[in-house]
C-alpha cells in the first residue's frame, strides 16, 4: 500500500489507509490544521506516515 507523494521539499509515505488518516485529521484542533506542515508533522508523530526531506 505504499502511497508516496511530495509536499514542498518533503517526501511523504502513507503507512495506513487514507480513511485512517482522514479520521485522525478530523480530531486535530483547528490551529493544527491551519498549516499543512503542522498536519504532516502530527501524522508523522502519530506513526501514520513517514516523511523524508528531499
ZATORFI-362282 format. One line per field, with one value per atom (N, C-alpha, C): residue number from 1; atom name; x, y, z. Coordinates in steps of 0.05 Angstrom, whole numbers, padded with zeros to 5 digits. Last residue first. Layout:
ZATORFI-362282
num: c(NUM|...)
atomo: c(CA|...)
xx: c(X|...)
yy: c(Y|...)
zz: c(Z|...)
END
This chain:
ZATORFI-362282
num: c(54|54|54|53|53|53|52|52|52|51|51|51|50|50|50|49|49|49|48|48|48|47|47|47|46|46|46|45|45|45|44|44|44|43|43|43|42|42|42|41|41|41|40|40|40|39|39|39|38|38|38|37|37|37|36|36|36|35|35|35|34|34|34|33|33|33|32|32|32|31|31|31|30|30|30|29|29|29|28|28|28|27|27|27|26|26|26|25|25|25|24|24|24|23|23|23|22|22|22|21|21|21|20|20|20|19|19|19|18|18|18|17|17|17|16|16|16|15|15|15|14|14|14|13|13|13|12|12|12|11|11|11|10|10|10|9|9|9|8|8|8|7|7|7|6|6|6|5|5|5|4|4|4|3|3|3|2|2|2|1|1|1)
atomo: c(N|CA|C|N|CA|C|N|CA|C|N|CA|C|N|CA|C|N|CA|C|N|CA|C|N|CA|C|N|CA|C|N|CA|C|N|CA|C|N|CA|C|N|CA|C|N|CA|C|N|CA|C|N|CA|C|N|CA|C|N|CA|C|N|CA|C|N|CA|C|N|CA|C|N|CA|C|N|CA|C|N|CA|C|N|CA|C|N|CA|C|N|CA|C|N|CA|C|N|CA|C|N|CA|C|N|CA|C|N|CA|C|N|CA|C|N|CA|C|N|CA|C|N|CA|C|N|CA|C|N|CA|C|N|CA|C|N|CA|C|N|CA|C|N|CA|C|N|CA|C|N|CA|C|N|CA|C|N|CA|C|N|CA|C|N|CA|C|N|CA|C|N|CA|C|N|CA|C|N|CA|C|N|CA|C|N|CA|C)
xx: c(00274|00287|00300|00261|00268|00282|00208|00236|00241|00161|00169|00199|00108|00137|00143|00046|00062|00092|00028|00011|00025|00051|00060|00043|00043|00023|00031|00082|00085|00066|00058|00084|00087|00013|00010|00035|00040|00022|00017|00066|00082|00065|00022|00041|00057|-00001|-00017|00002|00040|00031|00016|00040|00063|00057|-00009|-00006|00019|-00040|-00017|-00012|-00087|-00084|-00061|-00092|-00100|-00095|-00080|-00062|-00068|-00124|-00097|-00077|-00166|-00165|-00137|-00142|-00153|-00149|-00158|-00138|-00152|-00195|-00193|-00173|-00189|-00213|-00211|-00142|-00141|-00165|-00161|-00142|-00143|-00193|-00204|-00187|-00154|-00176|-00188|-00123|-00111|-00133|-00161|-00150|-00137|-00171|-00193|-00182|-00122|-00130|-00152|-00085|-00105|-00113|-00015|-00042|-00060|00029|00033|00007|00050|00028|00034|00104|00095|00074|00129|00110|00102|00182|00171|00154|00185|00182|00170|00186|00211|00209|00120|00143|00169|00105|00094|00117|00097|00114|00097|00079|00076|00094|00061|00081|00075|00035|00026|00045|00041|00060|00051|00016|00000|00017)
yy: c(00320|00315|00341|00289|00313|00306|00246|00248|00273|00213|00236|00236|00167|00172|00196|00164|00169|00170|00150|00143|00147|00164|00139|00131|00211|00190|00163|00242|00236|00213|00245|00231|00223|00276|00249|00232|00323|00308|00280|00338|00331|00315|00348|00327|00319|00391|00366|00343|00429|00420|00394|00436|00425|00415|00461|00433|00421|00499|00497|00467|00491|00516|00514|00449|00444|00469|00467|00447|00442|00499|00512|00493|00461|00479|00491|00397|00424|00442|00334|00355|00381|00298|00302|00324|00296|00308|00314|00266|00295|00309|00214|00227|00257|00204|00203|00217|00207|00226|00228|00162|00188|00210|00122|00125|00153|00129|00133|00137|00114|00142|00148|00065|00073|00102|00076|00066|00075|00101|00075|00062|00142|00133|00105|00184|00156|00149|00242|00231|00203|00284|00260|00247|00355|00330|00308|00405|00390|00365|00403|00421|00405|00339|00365|00383|00280|00301|00326|00211|00236|00257|00143|00163|00188|00087|00110|00133|00024|00046|00069|-00024|00000|00025)
zz: c(00018|-00008|-00019|00080|00065|00039|00093|00087|00071|00135|00119|00116|00140|00143|00126|00178|00154|00161|00227|00204|00178|00275|00262|00238|00300|00306|00293|00275|00304|00313|00224|00228|00257|00235|00223|00227|00252|00270|00261|00205|00229|00249|00172|00164|00189|00199|00195|00189|00195|00221|00220|00139|00152|00180|00129|00120|00134|00178|00161|00155|00207|00192|00172|00241|00213|00195|00290|00279|00249|00300|00297|00286|00307|00283|00279|00330|00335|00310|00299|00305|00311|00282|00311|00318|00227|00237|00267|00223|00218|00228|00234|00252|00248|00189|00215|00236|00148|00149|00177|00161|00161|00164|00152|00179|00182|00097|00116|00144|00074|00074|00094|00113|00092|00096|00129|00135|00112|00114|00126|00132|00060|00077|00088|00056|00050|00070|00027|00046|00037|00022|00010|00032|00021|00037|00020|00000|-00001|00016|-00020|-00017|-00020|-00016|-00008|-00003|-00055|-00044|-00037|-00040|-00054|-00042|-00041|-00035|-00052|-00014|-00029|-00021|-00008|-00006|-00025|00000|00000|00000)
END
